[in-house]
């Protein structure tokens, strides 16, 4: 087999539209390296920024702006495009621009398996593999907990690895065959499972927090959504006995603004942090937007959640998943979120119940499962490429055009 003579090459495609796609891709890359060492050569590529035509190439920069005003316009567009025919029609229209770029991607990064952690390039890459006659297996790893947009659907995706049964159901509704879908959980790093076994008091000491004071962790996603400031102010006013940690993510402007506020209780302001698992374990309550990766990490750590917001259409199903399980509370807006946090801080028994439900819903082994599936698939790829499908496709299309012409305009072929 290929892996007996040389390392296997894994091409992982992501986009920096939000923090989740890259975080999941990196987690899987780390799992492949940890399990298979030097026999796994992993390459991560921001496929939209590096290979997509304009305006898709600018999507990572425009993403925070697209969510302005609570993301209502984004949610409207998300729902409008959530249909297989609509997605495929757009991909066909863009084909003359995208196909040469995908061929360049294949040339730049020869791979034994291609894995997409973002829905936008899936159909185009699937079609390009067929047109180029490449035998490379293509796998899609869903990065949402529930929603699987129609953009994920393509005929040449060998397998779909999704987070939950609800995500599987969405793909089935889009017409994907059941045998192509496997529920693995959403991949997160092993550090979240390890820190769950630690004493929160010890973790608070390590982070320089008051070990005996109730602790509230507030987050607004990887890009640091602006409503986090109003939520933090309300929580601080409602929980004067607690200490707060506010993580502003990559939003440096928000971090500076939060740092200048005279908070009524002990408060730490952080930007983007690499040890978010420790901050989650230190917290008695996590107050966050309903991002899928953050939720999956919090479930594994076992921290009760108060969800203060969600991107319309894409993240709102995550809210129902958490609330139905009893792992957290849906409390949109600053005032409702602050009231929910105050109730949980005052009720240790309710926090213990929510923490137990979170652990029950978690899938801490997801990264290992995904890595093993990718390795097995790459190991069994065909060693010899099949003949290119392009000539046959062109011949079939030419014959169809001739039949249409003869039927509709017979005087042209007399």
VMD Tcl script that draws the C-alpha trace (Angstrom):
set ca {
  {0.00 0.00 0.00}
  {0.98 3.64 -0.45}
  {1.64 4.26 3.24}
  {4.12 1.33 3.39}
  {6.53 3.05 0.97}
  {6.14 6.76 1.70}
  {4.24 9.12 4.01}
  {0.62 9.83 3.15}
  {-0.16 13.40 2.09}
  {-3.24 15.02 3.66}
  {-4.54 18.27 2.16}
  {-6.87 20.01 4.65}
  {-8.87 22.93 3.27}
  {-10.31 25.60 5.54}
  {-11.24 29.28 5.57}
  {-10.84 32.00 8.17}
  {-14.51 32.95 7.90}
  {-14.99 32.77 11.65}
  {-12.73 30.78 13.93}
  {-14.34 27.35 13.82}
  {-13.26 26.02 10.41}
  {-9.57 26.59 11.07}
  {-9.76 25.34 14.68}
  {-11.34 22.06 13.63}
  {-8.88 21.61 10.75}
  {-5.91 22.24 13.05}
  {-7.31 19.82 15.61}
  {-7.57 17.06 13.00}
  {-4.07 17.88 11.71}
  {-2.70 17.55 15.25}
  {-4.55 14.24 15.72}
  {-3.09 12.84 12.49}
  {0.42 13.84 13.53}
  {-0.02 12.51 17.07}
  {-1.32 9.14 15.88}
  {0.77 8.53 12.76}
  {3.87 10.68 13.25}
  {6.06 11.33 10.23}
  {3.99 8.97 8.09}
  {1.31 11.68 7.91}
  {2.33 14.79 5.97}
  {-0.38 17.37 6.64}
  {-0.87 20.61 4.71}
  {-3.46 23.21 5.72}
  {-4.61 25.68 3.07}
  {-6.94 28.66 3.38}
  {-8.65 27.71 0.15}
  {-10.79 30.83 -0.29}
  {-8.08 33.38 0.49}
  {-5.40 31.62 -1.58}
  {-7.25 30.08 -4.52}
  {-10.76 31.51 -4.90}
  {-11.51 34.33 -7.37}
  {-12.69 37.71 -6.15}
  {-14.98 38.31 -4.24}
  {-14.74 34.89 -2.51}
  {-11.05 35.50 -1.90}
  {-12.03 38.41 0.36}
  {-14.62 36.45 2.34}
  {-12.38 35.98 5.42}
  {-11.94 39.76 5.68}
  {-15.58 40.56 5.08}
  {-17.04 37.93 7.38}
  {-17.22 40.08 10.55}
  {-18.86 42.89 8.56}
  {-21.41 40.45 7.15}
  {-22.57 39.76 10.71}
  {-23.19 43.43 11.51}
  {-26.48 44.12 13.24}
  {-26.81 40.66 14.73}
  {-26.27 38.85 11.43}
  {-29.84 39.15 10.14}
  {-28.76 39.80 6.56}
  {-26.25 36.96 6.78}
  {-28.96 34.61 8.04}
  {-31.28 35.69 5.23}
  {-28.60 34.95 2.63}
  {-27.75 31.65 4.33}
  {-31.36 30.49 4.03}
  {-31.78 31.85 0.50}
  {-28.83 29.81 -0.81}
  {-29.64 26.66 1.14}
  {-30.75 24.58 -1.86}
  {-28.76 22.11 -3.96}
  {-29.87 23.46 -7.33}
  {-29.15 27.05 -6.33}
  {-25.67 26.19 -5.08}
  {-24.85 24.12 -8.15}
  {-26.13 26.79 -10.52}
  {-23.80 29.36 -8.93}
  {-20.87 26.93 -9.09}
  {-21.55 26.22 -12.77}
  {-21.67 29.93 -13.58}
  {-18.34 30.48 -11.82}
  {-16.75 27.34 -13.34}
  {-14.60 29.14 -15.98}
  {-12.99 31.16 -13.18}
  {-12.74 28.49 -10.51}
  {-11.62 25.43 -12.47}
  {-8.13 26.76 -13.41}
  {-7.58 27.80 -9.81}
  {-8.56 24.38 -8.47}
  {-6.18 22.74 -10.95}
  {-3.44 25.01 -9.57}
  {-4.38 23.88 -6.05}
  {-3.97 20.24 -7.14}
  {-0.58 21.01 -8.72}
  {0.68 23.03 -5.75}
  {-0.37 20.43 -3.17}
  {-0.32 16.84 -4.49}
  {-2.28 14.76 -2.00}
  {-3.40 11.23 -1.22}
  {-6.61 12.63 0.25}
  {-8.35 16.02 0.18}
  {-10.48 17.07 3.15}
  {-12.69 20.16 3.21}
  {-13.63 21.82 6.49}
  {-15.64 24.52 4.71}
  {-18.74 24.09 2.52}
  {-18.06 26.72 -0.16}
  {-15.39 24.86 -2.19}
  {-16.93 21.38 -1.88}
  {-18.98 21.19 -5.10}
  {-16.29 22.87 -7.24}
  {-13.51 20.59 -5.98}
  {-15.72 17.54 -6.40}
  {-16.43 18.46 -10.01}
  {-12.79 19.37 -10.71}
  {-11.57 15.99 -9.48}
  {-13.94 14.31 -11.96}
  {-12.97 16.55 -14.87}
  {-9.25 16.11 -14.17}
  {-9.61 12.35 -13.87}
  {-7.95 12.29 -10.44}
  {-8.59 9.32 -8.14}
  {-7.90 11.32 -4.97}
  {-10.48 10.59 -2.23}
  {-12.44 13.64 -1.15}
  {-13.99 13.88 2.34}
  {-16.06 16.67 3.91}
  {-15.91 17.28 7.66}
  {-18.88 19.29 8.93}
  {-17.91 22.11 11.29}
  {-21.38 22.93 12.60}
  {-23.15 20.94 15.30}
  {-26.52 20.75 13.56}
  {-26.75 22.72 10.31}
  {-25.34 21.21 7.11}
  {-25.90 23.74 4.33}
  {-26.63 22.55 0.80}
  {-23.20 23.83 -0.23}
  {-21.70 20.76 1.46}
  {-23.45 18.43 -1.01}
  {-21.60 17.09 -4.04}
  {-21.66 13.73 -5.86}
  {-17.95 12.92 -5.57}
  {-17.61 13.41 -1.83}
  {-16.68 9.93 -0.66}
  {-17.72 10.42 2.98}
  {-19.27 13.05 5.20}
  {-18.12 13.19 8.82}
  {-20.63 15.14 10.89}
  {-21.03 16.17 14.52}
  {-24.50 14.91 15.44}
  {-27.45 12.83 14.34}
  {-29.27 16.08 13.61}
  {-26.54 17.02 11.13}
  {-26.86 13.61 9.48}
  {-30.60 14.20 9.07}
  {-29.95 17.49 7.31}
  {-27.68 15.81 4.77}
  {-30.27 13.10 4.20}
  {-32.83 15.82 3.48}
  {-30.42 17.24 0.88}
  {-30.38 13.84 -0.85}
  {-27.05 12.45 0.39}
  {-27.07 8.66 0.69}
  {-27.01 7.34 4.27}
  {-23.97 5.11 3.66}
  {-21.87 8.18 2.84}
  {-22.53 9.84 6.23}
  {-20.88 9.01 9.56}
  {-21.50 10.71 12.90}
  {-18.14 11.29 14.60}
  {-18.75 14.28 16.86}
  {-17.10 17.67 16.30}
  {-13.29 17.40 16.60}
  {-11.76 19.35 19.49}
  {-8.30 19.21 21.03}
  {-7.37 16.60 23.67}
  {-6.49 19.36 26.11}
  {-10.18 19.94 26.80}
  {-10.67 16.35 27.95}
  {-7.49 16.48 30.05}
  {-8.37 19.73 31.81}
  {-11.84 18.39 32.66}
  {-10.15 16.09 35.19}
  {-8.42 18.98 36.99}
  {-9.67 20.81 40.10}
  {-11.14 24.20 39.05}
  {-9.68 25.81 42.17}
  {-6.17 24.73 41.16}
  {-6.72 26.02 37.63}
  {-7.89 29.40 38.96}
  {-4.75 29.67 41.05}
  {-2.61 28.83 38.01}
  {-4.30 31.59 36.00}
  {-3.88 34.19 38.74}
  {-7.57 34.32 39.66}
  {-9.10 34.34 43.14}
  {-9.48 30.60 43.78}
  {-12.47 30.98 46.10}
  {-14.53 33.52 44.18}
  {-17.30 32.47 41.70}
  {-15.95 32.90 38.18}
  {-17.79 33.89 35.01}
  {-16.12 33.53 31.60}
  {-17.53 35.66 28.77}
  {-16.76 35.06 25.09}
  {-17.96 36.41 21.75}
  {-16.49 33.95 19.26}
  {-13.06 33.95 17.65}
  {-13.60 37.30 15.94}
  {-14.96 38.96 19.10}
  {-18.47 40.15 18.30}
  {-19.28 43.65 19.52}
  {-22.44 42.80 21.57}
  {-20.07 41.12 24.05}
  {-19.40 44.51 25.66}
  {-23.05 45.11 26.54}
  {-23.40 41.55 27.82}
  {-20.29 41.91 30.01}
  {-21.53 45.20 31.51}
  {-24.90 43.64 32.37}
  {-23.35 40.51 33.89}
  {-20.95 42.57 36.00}
  {-23.85 44.60 37.41}
  {-25.92 41.48 38.14}
  {-23.16 39.43 39.82}
  {-21.16 41.75 42.12}
  {-19.78 38.83 44.17}
  {-18.27 37.09 41.14}
  {-15.05 37.69 39.22}
  {-15.22 37.95 35.43}
  {-12.91 36.99 32.61}
  {-13.78 38.50 29.22}
  {-12.07 37.05 26.12}
  {-12.29 39.46 23.18}
  {-10.75 37.06 20.66}
  {-9.09 38.67 17.65}
  {-10.99 41.93 18.08}
  {-8.20 44.15 19.39}
  {-10.38 47.27 19.30}
  {-12.91 45.56 21.58}
  {-10.15 44.38 23.93}
  {-8.80 47.91 24.31}
  {-12.27 49.31 24.93}
  {-13.07 46.66 27.55}
  {-9.75 47.26 29.29}
  {-10.64 50.92 29.80}
  {-13.92 50.21 31.61}
  {-13.94 50.68 35.45}
  {-15.54 47.33 36.28}
  {-17.44 47.06 39.60}
  {-15.93 43.64 40.37}
  {-12.55 41.95 39.69}
  {-12.33 41.53 35.92}
  {-9.66 40.17 33.57}
  {-9.69 41.23 29.92}
  {-7.94 38.92 27.47}
  {-7.52 39.00 23.70}
  {-7.02 35.87 21.67}
  {-5.79 33.06 23.97}
  {-4.33 29.66 23.19}
  {-5.32 28.16 26.55}
  {-9.07 28.68 26.41}
  {-9.49 25.18 27.84}
  {-7.99 26.38 31.13}
  {-10.22 29.44 31.26}
  {-13.26 27.23 30.66}
  {-12.25 24.89 33.48}
  {-11.69 27.82 35.82}
  {-15.21 29.12 35.17}
  {-18.38 28.29 37.08}
  {-20.44 29.64 34.16}
  {-19.57 30.26 30.51}
  {-21.43 33.12 28.79}
  {-20.99 32.83 25.04}
  {-22.34 33.15 21.55}
  {-23.65 29.81 20.27}
  {-20.65 28.97 18.08}
  {-20.38 25.23 17.41}
  {-16.71 24.78 18.31}
  {-17.02 26.75 21.55}
  {-20.07 24.70 22.53}
  {-18.33 21.39 21.74}
  {-15.33 22.45 23.85}
  {-17.53 23.59 26.74}
  {-19.46 20.30 26.70}
  {-16.21 18.35 27.03}
  {-14.96 20.52 29.90}
  {-18.37 20.27 31.57}
  {-19.02 23.97 32.17}
  {-22.65 25.23 32.29}
  {-23.46 27.68 29.50}
  {-25.54 30.81 29.10}
  {-25.96 31.51 25.39}
  {-26.42 35.22 24.80}
  {-26.63 35.23 21.00}
  {-26.50 33.16 17.83}
  {-25.93 33.81 14.14}
  {-29.40 33.49 12.56}
  {-30.09 30.26 10.66}
  {-26.58 28.87 11.08}
  {-26.21 28.84 14.88}
  {-29.76 28.98 16.22}
  {-30.15 25.16 16.00}
  {-27.12 24.87 18.33}
  {-29.15 26.72 20.95}
  {-31.93 24.14 20.82}
  {-29.40 21.30 21.09}
  {-27.85 22.71 24.27}
  {-31.08 23.88 25.90}
  {-32.98 20.62 25.26}
  {-30.15 18.64 26.81}
  {-30.14 20.87 29.91}
  {-26.47 21.76 29.41}
  {-27.17 25.46 29.20}
  {-29.68 28.30 29.08}
  {-30.79 30.35 26.08}
  {-30.90 33.95 27.30}
  {-30.55 36.33 24.33}
  {-29.56 39.91 25.01}
  {-27.61 41.50 27.86}
  {-30.37 41.70 30.49}
  {-31.66 38.16 30.08}
  {-28.14 36.77 29.95}
  {-27.17 38.61 33.14}
  {-30.26 37.33 34.97}
  {-29.52 33.75 33.91}
  {-25.90 34.03 35.08}
  {-27.01 35.43 38.44}
  {-29.39 32.49 38.93}
  {-26.69 29.93 38.15}
  {-24.11 31.62 40.37}
  {-26.60 31.50 43.24}
  {-27.54 27.84 42.64}
  {-24.59 25.38 42.79}
  {-26.96 22.42 42.44}
  {-28.28 23.72 39.11}
  {-24.71 24.19 37.91}
  {-23.85 20.59 38.79}
  {-26.86 19.29 36.86}
  {-25.99 21.38 33.80}
  {-22.35 20.27 33.97}
  {-23.40 16.62 34.07}
  {-25.68 17.05 31.05}
  {-22.88 18.80 29.18}
  {-20.50 15.89 29.75}
  {-23.19 13.46 28.63}
  {-23.59 15.34 25.34}
  {-19.84 15.67 24.66}
  {-17.83 13.72 22.05}
  {-14.24 14.01 23.31}
  {-12.91 11.27 20.99}
  {-14.13 12.91 17.77}
  {-10.71 14.10 16.59}
  {-9.24 10.62 16.95}
  {-12.17 9.08 15.06}
  {-11.86 11.55 12.20}
  {-8.09 11.11 11.98}
  {-8.44 7.33 11.81}
  {-11.09 7.52 9.09}
  {-8.93 9.86 7.01}
  {-5.90 7.60 7.41}
  {-7.83 4.50 6.44}
  {-9.34 6.23 3.40}
  {-6.00 7.62 2.22}
  {-4.33 4.24 2.69}
  {-6.74 2.58 0.26}
  {-6.71 5.17 -2.52}
  {-6.07 3.79 -6.04}
  {-2.36 3.69 -6.89}
  {-2.90 4.35 -10.62}
  {-5.03 7.29 -11.77}
  {-8.02 6.49 -13.91}
  {-8.23 7.94 -17.43}
  {-9.50 11.48 -17.60}
  {-13.27 11.78 -17.73}
  {-13.12 15.02 -19.73}
  {-13.19 13.52 -23.27}
  {-16.18 11.35 -22.47}
  {-18.01 14.26 -20.85}
  {-17.37 16.52 -23.83}
  {-18.49 13.81 -26.26}
  {-21.71 13.22 -24.31}
  {-22.49 16.94 -24.16}
  {-21.81 17.37 -27.88}
  {-24.17 14.53 -28.68}
  {-26.88 16.05 -26.47}
  {-26.49 19.43 -28.21}
  {-26.90 17.76 -31.62}
  {-30.08 15.99 -30.49}
  {-31.54 19.25 -29.15}
  {-30.69 21.10 -32.37}
  {-32.28 18.41 -34.53}
  {-35.44 18.47 -32.45}
  {-35.88 22.22 -31.96}
  {-34.47 23.71 -35.18}
  {-34.49 20.95 -37.83}
  {-33.92 23.40 -40.73}
  {-30.38 23.97 -39.44}
  {-29.38 20.33 -40.08}
  {-31.04 19.70 -43.48}
}
mol new
graphics top color blue
foreach p $ca { graphics top sphere $p radius 0.5 }
foreach p [lrange $ca 0 end-1] q [lrange $ca 1 end] { graphics top cylinder $p $q radius 0.2 }
display resetview
